[in-house]
């Protein structure tokens, strides 16, 4: 495997928009088109990237970088983490999701972050078990009905 991340460009955006997860997972993660629209709308906090294995597009991720979490509770609570993860339906189970999470962790660490957050739809077809297996722990918080998890990033 020669895994790498690439920015979304005019040359690869059409392929990104065609990327699909398994049908039973569609309720758990927004399509790439929605993610890119949100990245555009949220400006500098979104970090969208494509995951390639060699020349093959296998996934999409979008991180959030240094957002203010809940200014009413704690105005200083700024967080970074994984916002979206879409691994192509026929490419799942090959380590691409693990690579994507590690790549976001590296970027958060590079920017000085000590923790990485993620949220997920609870349920049988949801990605909760995947994130917990990678070392995330639940925080007891929810975001839009989703479970919030955190991963401590060791130096």
The 8 nearest C-alpha neighbors of each residue, nearest first, counted from 0:
[[1, 2, 52, 53, 3, 51, 94, 95],
 [0, 2, 53, 52, 3, 51, 54, 55],
 [3, 1, 52, 51, 0, 53, 50, 4],
 [2, 4, 51, 50, 1, 5, 52, 53],
 [3, 5, 50, 49, 48, 51, 6, 2],
 [6, 4, 49, 48, 7, 50, 3, 51],
 [5, 7, 48, 8, 49, 47, 4, 11],
 [6, 8, 12, 48, 11, 5, 49, 9],
 [9, 7, 10, 11, 12, 6, 5, 13],
 [8, 10, 12, 11, 7, 13, 6, 14],
 [9, 11, 8, 12, 13, 7, 14, 15],
 [12, 10, 8, 14, 13, 9, 7, 15],
 [13, 11, 15, 14, 9, 8, 7, 10],
 [14, 12, 16, 15, 11, 17, 10, 9],
 [13, 15, 17, 11, 16, 12, 18, 56],
 [16, 14, 12, 13, 18, 17, 11, 31],
 [15, 17, 13, 14, 18, 31, 32, 12],
 [16, 18, 14, 15, 19, 13, 31, 12],
 [17, 19, 15, 16, 87, 14, 20, 31],
 [20, 18, 87, 88, 17, 21, 30, 85],
 [19, 21, 88, 87, 86, 85, 24, 22],
 [22, 20, 88, 24, 23, 19, 25, 87],
 [21, 23, 24, 25, 20, 19, 88, 26],
 [22, 24, 21, 25, 124, 26, 20, 27],
 [25, 23, 21, 27, 22, 26, 20, 124],
 [24, 26, 27, 22, 28, 23, 20, 21],
 [25, 27, 24, 28, 23, 29, 22, 120],
 [28, 26, 24, 25, 120, 125, 29, 119],
 [29, 27, 25, 26, 30, 24, 83, 85],
 [28, 30, 33, 31, 34, 25, 27, 26],
 [31, 29, 32, 33, 28, 34, 19, 25],
 [30, 32, 34, 33, 16, 35, 29, 15],
 [33, 31, 35, 34, 30, 16, 36, 29],
 [34, 32, 36, 35, 31, 30, 37, 29],
 [35, 33, 31, 37, 36, 32, 38, 30],
 [34, 36, 38, 32, 37, 33, 31, 39],
 [35, 37, 33, 39, 34, 38, 40, 32],
 [36, 38, 40, 34, 39, 35, 41, 33],
 [39, 37, 35, 45, 41, 36, 40, 34],
 [38, 40, 36, 37, 42, 41, 35, 45],
 [41, 39, 37, 38, 42, 36, 35, 45],
 [42, 40, 38, 39, 37, 44, 43, 45],
 [43, 41, 39, 40, 44, 38, 45, 37],
 [42, 44, 45, 41, 46, 64, 38, 39],
 [43, 45, 64, 63, 42, 41, 66, 46],
 [46, 44, 63, 38, 43, 62, 47, 64],
 [45, 47, 62, 61, 63, 48, 44, 64],
 [48, 46, 61, 60, 45, 62, 6, 38],
 [49, 47, 6, 60, 5, 59, 4, 61],
 [48, 50, 59, 5, 4, 58, 60, 6],
 [51, 49, 58, 4, 59, 57, 3, 56],
 [52, 50, 56, 55, 3, 57, 2, 53],
 [53, 51, 2, 55, 1, 54, 0, 56],
 [52, 54, 1, 55, 51, 2, 0, 3],
 [53, 55, 52, 51, 56, 1, 57, 2],
 [56, 54, 52, 51, 53, 57, 50, 58],
 [57, 55, 51, 58, 50, 52, 54, 49],
 [58, 56, 87, 51, 50, 86, 55, 90],
 [59, 57, 86, 50, 85, 87, 49, 56],
 [58, 60, 49, 85, 50, 84, 48, 86],
 [61, 59, 84, 83, 48, 47, 85, 49],
 [60, 62, 47, 83, 46, 82, 48, 81],
 [61, 63, 81, 82, 46, 80, 45, 47],
 [64, 62, 45, 79, 44, 80, 82, 46],
 [63, 65, 79, 44, 66, 45, 62, 80],
 [64, 66, 79, 78, 77, 44, 67, 63],
 [67, 65, 77, 78, 64, 68, 79, 44],
 [66, 68, 77, 76, 69, 78, 70, 65],
 [67, 69, 77, 76, 66, 78, 70, 74],
 [70, 68, 71, 72, 73, 67, 74, 76],
 [69, 71, 74, 73, 72, 68, 67, 75],
 [72, 70, 69, 73, 74, 68, 76, 75],
 [73, 71, 70, 69, 74, 76, 68, 75],
 [72, 74, 70, 75, 76, 71, 69, 68],
 [75, 73, 70, 76, 71, 69, 72, 67],
 [74, 76, 73, 77, 67, 70, 68, 69],
 [77, 75, 73, 74, 68, 67, 78, 69],
 [78, 76, 67, 66, 65, 68, 75, 79],
 [79, 77, 65, 66, 68, 67, 76, 64],
 [80, 78, 64, 65, 63, 115, 116, 66],
 [81, 79, 116, 115, 63, 62, 117, 82],
 [80, 82, 62, 117, 83, 63, 116, 61],
 [83, 81, 62, 61, 63, 117, 80, 84],
 [84, 82, 61, 60, 81, 85, 62, 28],
 [83, 85, 60, 59, 86, 61, 82, 81],
 [86, 84, 59, 58, 20, 60, 87, 83],
 [85, 87, 58, 20, 57, 91, 88, 59],
 [86, 88, 20, 90, 19, 57, 58, 89],
 [89, 87, 20, 21, 90, 91, 19, 86],
 [88, 90, 87, 91, 21, 20, 86, 57],
 [91, 89, 87, 88, 57, 93, 86, 92],
 [92, 90, 93, 89, 88, 86, 87, 95],
 [91, 93, 94, 90, 95, 96, 89, 86],
 [94, 92, 91, 95, 90, 96, 97, 89],
 [95, 93, 97, 96, 92, 98, 91, 99],
 [96, 94, 98, 97, 93, 99, 91, 86],
 [95, 97, 99, 98, 94, 100, 86, 84],
 [96, 98, 94, 100, 95, 99, 101, 133],
 [99, 97, 95, 101, 96, 100, 102, 94],
 [100, 98, 96, 102, 101, 97, 95, 103],
 [99, 101, 103, 97, 102, 98, 104, 96],
 [102, 100, 104, 98, 99, 103, 105, 97],
 [103, 101, 99, 105, 104, 100, 98, 106],
 [102, 104, 106, 100, 105, 101, 107, 99],
 [103, 105, 101, 107, 102, 106, 108, 100],
 [104, 106, 102, 108, 103, 107, 109, 101],
 [107, 105, 109, 103, 108, 104, 110, 102],
 [106, 108, 112, 104, 110, 109, 105, 103],
 [107, 109, 112, 111, 105, 110, 106, 104],
 [110, 108, 106, 107, 111, 105, 112, 104],
 [111, 109, 107, 108, 112, 106, 64, 105],
 [110, 112, 108, 109, 107, 113, 106, 114],
 [113, 111, 108, 107, 114, 110, 79, 109],
 [112, 114, 152, 151, 108, 111, 115, 153],
 [115, 113, 151, 152, 150, 112, 149, 116],
 [114, 116, 80, 150, 149, 79, 104, 151],
 [117, 115, 80, 149, 148, 79, 81, 150],
 [118, 116, 81, 148, 80, 147, 82, 149],
 [117, 119, 147, 146, 145, 148, 116, 120],
 [120, 118, 145, 146, 121, 127, 126, 147],
 [119, 121, 145, 125, 27, 146, 122, 118],
 [122, 120, 125, 119, 145, 146, 127, 123],
 [123, 121, 125, 124, 120, 127, 126, 119],
 [122, 124, 125, 121, 126, 127, 128, 120],
 [125, 123, 122, 24, 126, 23, 27, 121],
 [124, 126, 122, 123, 120, 127, 121, 27],
 [125, 127, 129, 128, 119, 130, 124, 120],
 [128, 126, 130, 129, 125, 131, 119, 121],
 [127, 129, 131, 130, 126, 132, 125, 133],
 [130, 128, 132, 126, 127, 131, 133, 125],
 [131, 129, 133, 127, 132, 128, 135, 126],
 [130, 132, 135, 128, 134, 133, 129, 136],
 [133, 131, 129, 130, 134, 128, 135, 127],
 [134, 132, 130, 131, 135, 129, 97, 150],
 [135, 133, 131, 132, 150, 136, 130, 151],
 [136, 134, 150, 131, 149, 148, 130, 133],
 [137, 135, 148, 149, 131, 138, 134, 150],
 [136, 138, 148, 139, 147, 149, 135, 146],
 [137, 139, 140, 148, 147, 136, 149, 146],
 [138, 140, 137, 141, 147, 146, 148, 136],
 [141, 139, 138, 147, 146, 142, 137, 148],
 [140, 142, 146, 145, 147, 144, 143, 139],
 [143, 141, 145, 144, 147, 146, 140, 118],
 [142, 144, 145, 141, 146, 120, 118, 119],
 [143, 145, 142, 141, 146, 120, 121, 119],
 [146, 144, 120, 142, 119, 141, 143, 118],
 [145, 147, 141, 118, 119, 120, 121, 140],
 [148, 146, 118, 141, 140, 137, 117, 138],
 [149, 147, 137, 136, 117, 138, 135, 116],
 [150, 148, 116, 135, 136, 115, 137, 117],
 [149, 151, 135, 115, 114, 152, 134, 116],
 [150, 152, 114, 153, 113, 115, 149, 135],
 [153, 151, 113, 114, 150, 154, 115, 108],
 [154, 152, 151, 113, 114, 108, 150, 112],
 [153, 152, 108, 113, 151, 112, 111, 109]]
